[in-house]
Amino acid sequence: MCNGGGAFSPEEVEYLRSLPVVAEATSRRITYTESFKHNCMRRYHAGESPVELFREAGLDPSLIGYKRIERCFARWRKIACRMGTDRLVSVDGNGGVVPSASADVAPSAESAEVARSAVSQPVQPPQTTETQSNATLPAPRNAAEVPILSGGDVRDLLIAQQVRRIDELEREVAALRAELHRK
């Protein structure tokens, strides 16, 4: 986002529109295809990184920002939760999302307590000489600085923390692999 303030340049908008996963792009907004949303949620629930899913699609965080990725997953998760399920399973012909036949059970008091304790202990990424010296990669903000998104849902904060932590770990693995190949 060269223009700052979250706005995309005309060249960036043109690039975004050229991607098969983007239904529409303006200087301020990206609309993703339903199949991309569905595929992201399916793979996310299988344990894949939201940041990596966006990177694979040509939507690097350096272009669209980490916060946009976090908000997409929080919003898509909310859509699934409102339908009484935690998974987006199929997309109907009209672009709507259809929940799975077996809806997941609502979170228990025990899982809510685990979530609350996880929020009270924010993730602190480890500092290595490789991550400290790599100035070209934007460092994720401390998870404690992230407000609970969209109405105070603890799950949104957990998603934001996990996205940042996973990205940090992926960067560390890449740095270690590069170091290993140099030896």
C-alpha positions in Angstrom: 0.0 0.0 0.0 2.2 2.8 -1.3 -0.3 5.6 -0.7 -0.4 5.0 3.0 -3.6 5.0 5.1 -4.6 1.6 3.8 -5.1 2.8 0.2 -3.8 0.9 -2.8 -2.1 2.6 -5.7 -3.7 2.2 -9.2 -1.0 -0.3 -10.1 -1.7 -2.4 -7.0 -5.4 -2.3 -7.7 -4.7 -3.6 -11.2 -2.5 -6.3 -9.9 -5.2 -7.3 -7.3 -7.8 -7.5 -10.0 -5.6 -9.8 -12.1 -5.6 -12.4 -9.3 -8.1 -15.2 -9.8 -9.0 -15.2 -6.0 -10.1 -11.5 -6.2 -13.6 -10.8 -7.3 -13.2 -7.0 -7.1 -10.6 -4.5 -5.9 -10.7 -0.8 -5.3 -8.2 1.6 -3.7 -9.6 0.8 -0.3 -11.3 -2.6 -0.5 -10.7 -6.1 -1.8 -13.6 -8.5 -2.4 -12.5 -12.2 -2.5 -14.3 -15.0 -4.5 -16.5 -17.3 -2.5 -14.4 -20.3 -3.6 -11.3 -18.6 -2.1 -13.1 -17.9 1.2 -14.3 -21.5 1.3 -10.9 -22.9 0.5 -9.1 -20.7 3.0 -11.4 -21.7 5.8 -11.2 -25.4 4.9 -7.4 -25.3 4.9 -7.3 -23.1 8.0 -9.3 -25.6 9.9 -6.9 -28.3 8.7 -4.1 -26.3 10.4 -2.6 -24.2 7.6 -1.4 -20.7 8.2 -3.7 -17.8 7.1 -0.7 -15.8 6.0 0.6 -18.6 3.9 -2.8 -19.2 2.3 -2.9 -15.5 1.2 0.7 -15.6 0.0 0.0 -18.7 -2.1 -2.9 -16.7 -3.7 -0.5 -13.8 -4.6 -1.7 -11.7 -1.7 1.5 -11.0 0.2 1.1 -9.3 3.6 3.6 -6.7 2.4 1.0 -5.7 -0.1 -2.3 -6.1 1.7 -1.2 -6.1 5.4 -1.4 -8.6 8.2 -4.4 -6.8 9.7 -6.5 -7.3 6.6 -5.7 -11.1 6.7 -6.7 -11.3 10.4 -9.9 -9.4 9.8 -10.8 -11.6 6.8 -10.5 -14.8 8.9 -12.3 -13.2 11.9 -15.2 -12.2 9.6 -15.3 -15.5 7.8 -15.3 -17.4 11.1 -18.1 -15.2 12.4 -20.2 -16.1 9.3 -19.7 -19.8 10.0 -20.5 -19.3 13.7 -23.7 -17.4 12.9 -24.8 -20.4 10.9 -24.3 -22.7 13.9 -21.1 -24.3 12.7 -17.4 -23.6 12.9 -16.7 -24.6 9.3 -17.6 -23.3 5.9 -18.2 -26.5 4.0 -19.8 -25.8 0.6 -20.7 -22.9 -1.5 -24.1 -22.8 -3.2 -24.6 -21.6 -6.8 -25.7 -18.2 -5.6 -22.4 -17.4 -3.9 -23.8 -18.2 -0.4 -22.1 -20.3 2.1 -23.9 -23.5 3.3 -22.9 -24.9 6.7 -22.0 -28.6 7.1 -24.6 -31.2 8.1 -22.9 -31.8 11.4 -22.7 -28.5 13.2 -20.0 -28.2 15.8 -20.9 -27.9 19.5 -20.7 -24.5 21.1 -17.6 -23.9 23.1 -17.6 -25.3 26.6 -16.9 -23.4 29.8 -13.5 -25.2 29.9 -12.5 -24.1 26.4 -13.7 -20.6 27.2 -11.4 -20.6 30.3 -8.5 -21.9 28.2 -9.1 -19.0 25.7 -9.2 -16.4 28.5 -5.9 -17.8 30.0 -4.3 -17.7 26.5 -5.3 -14.0 26.1 -3.9 -13.1 29.5 -0.5 -14.6 28.4 0.3 -12.9 25.0 2.6 -14.6 22.6 6.2 -13.2 22.7 8.1 -14.2 19.6 11.7 -15.3 20.2 14.4 -13.0 19.1 17.3 -14.4 17.2 20.2 -12.6 15.5 18.6 -13.5 12.2 15.2 -12.0 13.0 16.8 -8.9 14.6 19.0 -8.2 11.6 16.4 -8.8 8.9 15.1 -5.3 8.5 13.3 -6.0 5.2 10.6 -8.1 6.9 8.0 -6.2 8.9 8.0 -7.4 12.5 4.6 -8.3 13.9 3.4 -6.1 16.7 3.2 -7.5 20.2 0.0 -9.5 20.6 -0.8 -7.6 23.8 -1.2 -4.4 21.8 -3.9 -5.9 19.6 -7.4 -4.9 20.6 -10.1 -7.5 20.6 -11.7 -7.2 17.2 -15.4 -6.9 16.3 -17.3 -6.6 19.5 -15.0 -8.1 22.0 -14.9 -11.8 20.9 -12.0 -13.5 22.5 -11.7 -15.9 19.5 -10.8 -13.0 17.2 -8.0 -11.9 19.5 -6.7 -15.5 19.6 -6.8 -15.7 15.8 -4.9 -12.5 15.5 -2.3 -13.7 18.0 -2.0 -17.1 16.3 -1.6 -15.5 12.8 1.2 -13.4 14.1 2.9 -16.2 15.9 2.6 -18.6 13.0 4.1 -16.0 10.7 6.9 -15.4 13.1 7.7 -19.1 13.3 7.5 -19.5 9.5 10.1 -16.7 9.2 12.3 -18.3 11.8 12.1 -21.6 10.0 13.0 -19.9 6.7 15.9 -18.1 8.3 17.2 -21.4 9.9 16.9 -23.2 6.6 18.9 -20.4 4.8 21.5 -20.6 7.5 21.7 -24.4 7.2 22.2 -24.2 3.4 25.0 -21.7 3.9 27.0 -24.2 6.0 
